Amino acid sequence: MADIFHEVEEELRKDKYNDLLRKWGPWVLGGAIAIVVIAAAWQGWEYWQTQQSHAMSDRYFAALELVEDDRLVEADLALQQISEDSAGGYAALALMQRGELALQAGDAATAGYLFEQAADRFSTVAFSDLARVKAAMAQFEELSIDDLQNRLGDMMQPERPYRLLAMEVIAAKAFAEGDLDRALTEYNAIAGDIDGLALPVSQRAQAAVDLIERLQQQEALDAPATDDAIEMPALPETPDVDPATFNLGEVLDRVDEETGTLTTDSPQLPDAAGLLETNDNDSAEDGQD
């Protein structure tokens, strides 16, 4: 009897498994096939991306060779095509190179625009910040210090890699506009930054600090006298002399009268007679000796 019940239980279990398999088996099989297809598609996509990257790399370096050969027009066209065909890092690099070519051609406005476009394409903060600094430097003459502050303000945070360069641009603009106090503050902040002590930007900042301090000292020396300064006393006025009525004799007589009123005891004149008598007496005594 026990064997019969066991066989019946086994049959029921098989029927249950068969029902589950008929109900869910197609879904399980479809899922497994989907996983295989997705994995294969992903591998194919990665392979295609790699091939595209290699092809774009070849085109980019070919454009750089055109730049080295001084075929700048062809190079610019090749770089422009790369920036349009690629959506990744090579597009941003192509825009950066086009910006450099624009700078060499003296077109600062176009260079600044291209650098800004490159900054928007870069996915890495360091590269994006570098492109924005180059854009600000390219348009340095056209932008005001407030414009530069708005563009570079976020880059001056302690964790940003090119914050010292951004601060240097602001300091240089302040110096160019004649705001020596702000320029000195910015350059002092750069020179005293512990992260940049061994960098050239710190050395440039220290040189700028020394220059500004000398200029301020020179300005202090050249400053006009204030109202509290000591004034020289005015010279006494002398009476006007009419050459037609001037009489030298009368003037001399008046001088004689004024000096004649002085006595020999006056401290204003030496006692000439007393000095002569004293000298005579001394000479006589010396002769007797």
Secondary structure as UniProt FT lines:
FT   HELIX           2..68
FT   TURN            69..70
FT   HELIX           72..85
FT   HELIX           89..104
FT   TURN            105..106
FT   HELIX           108..121
FT   HELIX           125..138
FT   TURN            139..142
FT   HELIX           145..152
FT   HELIX           153..156
FT   TURN            158..159
FT   TURN            161..162
FT   HELIX           163..176
FT   TURN            177..178
FT   HELIX           180..191
FT   HELIX           194..196
FT   TURN            197..198
FT   HELIX           200..222
FT   TURN            227..228
FT   TURN            243..245
FT   HELIX           248..260
FT   TURN            264..265
FT   TURN            267..268
FT   HELIX           272..288
//
